[in-house]
Amino acid sequence: MKITERVRAFAQPVVEAHGCSLWDIEYVREGGEWFLRLYIDKTGGVNINDCEAISRELDPILDREDPIEGSYRFEVCSAGLERQLKRPSDFAAFLGEKVTVKLYRPLDGVREYPSVLRGYDNGDVTVEYNGKTLTFLKSQVALVRLRVDFS
C-alpha cells in the first residue's frame, strides 16, 4: 500500500472529526527534504486553527503508525482557492468553473489554457477556451487547477 493511502486511512477520520474534508495527501521531495502534506477543505474555508488542531492530533498517530521510514516534515494546509483537480469526483464537483489546464508540451504554441471546465472522461479534459470547445487527452495534461481571477 502506498504511503499516502496508509496515511489517508488514519488521517481522514481525524480531519472529518474537525469538520473538514481531506482534499489530498502528497509525499514529495523538495530541496533535499521529504514532505508529507495533507490538504484539507471546509465549507466557509479553512483557517490556521483548523490546520493546527488537525496537525496536533495527527502527530502522535503518525509516530505510532510510522508509515514513513526516515525523516520528513509534516504539514497540514488548506487546499486553497486554486487547488489542483485530480480525481473524477473533483472534476464532477467543479464542472462549469474556471480552470487552468497546463500541458506537458505546448499545443499550437500554448502550454497553459485559462478556460472553463466542461467535461472529464477517464482522464481526458474538455474545456471552453476562447469560445471553442477543446478536449485534451490524459497523456497531454500535466495538471488542472481551479482558477480565480482577482480583477
C-alpha positions as CSV (number, residue, x, y, z in Angstrom):
1,M,0.0,0.0,0.0
2,K,1.3,3.5,-0.9
3,I,2.3,5.9,1.9
4,T,-0.5,8.3,1.0
5,E,-3.1,5.5,1.2
6,R,-1.8,4.4,4.6
7,V,-1.9,7.9,5.9
8,R,-5.4,8.5,4.4
9,A,-6.8,5.5,6.4
10,F,-6.0,7.1,9.8
11,A,-6.0,10.8,8.9
12,Q,-9.4,11.0,7.2
13,P,-11.4,10.3,10.4
14,V,-9.4,12.9,12.3
15,V,-9.9,15.5,9.6
16,E,-13.6,14.8,9.5
17,A,-13.9,15.0,13.3
18,H,-12.7,18.6,13.0
19,G,-15.5,19.4,10.5
20,C,-13.2,19.4,7.5
21,S,-12.7,17.1,4.5
22,L,-9.4,15.6,3.3
23,W,-8.8,17.0,-0.2
24,D,-5.4,15.4,-0.9
25,I,-2.3,13.9,0.5
26,E,1.1,14.2,-1.0
27,Y,4.5,12.8,-0.1
28,V,7.1,14.7,-2.1
29,R,10.8,15.6,-2.1
30,E,11.6,19.3,-2.3
31,G,15.0,20.9,-1.8
32,G,16.6,17.7,-0.5
33,E,13.9,17.2,2.2
34,W,10.8,14.9,2.2
35,F,7.4,16.5,3.0
36,L,4.1,14.8,4.0
37,R,1.3,17.3,3.3
38,L,-2.3,16.9,4.0
39,Y,-4.6,19.4,2.1
40,I,-7.9,20.0,3.9
41,D,-11.1,21.8,2.9
42,K,-14.2,23.1,4.8
43,T,-17.3,24.9,3.9
44,G,-16.6,28.6,4.5
45,G,-12.9,28.0,4.3
46,V,-10.0,26.5,6.3
47,N,-8.2,28.7,8.8
48,I,-4.9,28.3,10.7
49,N,-6.6,26.9,13.7
50,D,-8.1,24.1,11.7
51,C,-4.6,23.2,10.4
52,E,-3.0,23.4,13.8
53,A,-5.7,21.3,15.6
54,I,-5.5,18.5,13.0
55,S,-1.7,18.6,12.9
56,R,-1.5,18.3,16.7
57,E,-3.9,15.4,16.8
58,L,-2.2,13.5,13.9
59,D,1.4,14.0,15.1
60,P,1.2,11.2,17.8
61,I,-0.8,8.9,15.4
62,L,2.0,9.4,12.8
63,D,4.6,8.5,15.4
64,R,2.6,5.4,16.4
65,E,1.7,4.2,12.9
66,D,5.2,5.1,11.5
67,P,4.2,5.0,7.8
68,I,7.4,6.5,6.5
69,E,11.0,5.3,7.0
70,G,13.4,8.2,7.6
71,S,12.8,11.8,8.4
72,Y,10.2,14.1,6.8
73,R,8.3,17.3,7.5
74,F,4.6,17.1,8.2
75,E,2.3,19.9,7.2
76,V,-1.5,20.4,7.2
77,C,-2.5,23.0,4.6
78,S,-5.7,24.5,3.1
79,A,-6.5,23.0,-0.3
80,G,-6.6,26.7,-1.5
81,L,-8.7,28.5,-3.9
82,E,-6.6,27.4,-6.9
83,R,-6.4,23.8,-5.9
84,Q,-5.4,21.0,-8.2
85,L,-8.2,18.7,-9.5
86,K,-7.1,15.1,-9.6
87,R,-9.9,12.7,-9.0
88,P,-13.0,12.2,-11.2
89,S,-15.1,13.5,-8.2
90,D,-13.0,16.7,-8.2
91,F,-13.8,17.3,-11.8
92,A,-17.5,16.5,-11.4
93,A,-17.8,18.9,-8.4
94,F,-16.3,21.8,-10.4
95,L,-17.9,21.5,-13.9
96,G,-18.6,24.9,-15.2
97,E,-15.9,26.5,-13.1
98,K,-12.8,28.4,-14.3
99,V,-9.7,26.3,-14.5
100,T,-6.2,26.4,-15.9
101,V,-5.1,23.4,-17.9
102,K,-1.3,23.0,-18.1
103,L,0.1,20.7,-20.8
104,Y,3.3,18.8,-20.8
105,R,4.1,20.2,-24.2
106,P,2.8,23.3,-25.9
107,L,-0.1,22.8,-28.4
108,D,-0.1,25.4,-31.2
109,G,2.5,27.4,-29.1
110,V,0.3,27.4,-26.0
111,R,1.1,25.4,-22.8
112,E,-1.5,26.9,-20.4
113,Y,-5.1,27.2,-21.2
114,P,-7.2,29.5,-18.9
115,S,-10.6,28.1,-19.6
116,V,-13.9,26.8,-18.2
117,L,-14.2,23.1,-17.3
118,R,-16.9,21.4,-19.5
119,G,-16.2,17.7,-19.1
120,Y,-14.0,14.9,-17.8
121,D,-13.9,11.4,-19.2
122,N,-11.3,8.9,-17.9
123,G,-8.5,11.5,-17.7
124,D,-9.5,13.4,-20.9
125,V,-10.4,17.0,-20.0
126,T,-12.9,19.1,-22.1
127,V,-12.8,22.9,-21.7
128,E,-14.2,26.0,-23.3
129,Y,-11.3,28.2,-24.4
130,N,-11.7,31.5,-26.3
131,G,-15.2,30.4,-27.4
132,K,-14.0,27.0,-28.6
133,T,-14.5,23.6,-27.1
134,L,-11.2,21.7,-26.7
135,T,-10.6,18.2,-25.4
136,F,-7.1,17.4,-24.1
137,L,-6.1,13.7,-23.8
138,K,-4.9,12.4,-20.4
139,S,-1.4,12.0,-21.9
140,Q,-1.3,15.7,-22.8
141,V,-2.4,17.1,-19.4
142,A,0.2,17.9,-16.7
143,L,-2.3,19.3,-14.3
144,V,-5.7,21.1,-14.0
145,R,-6.3,23.6,-11.2
146,L,-9.1,25.9,-10.3
147,R,-8.5,29.5,-11.4
148,V,-9.5,32.6,-9.6
149,D,-9.5,36.0,-11.3
150,F,-8.6,38.8,-9.0
151,S,-9.8,41.7,-11.0
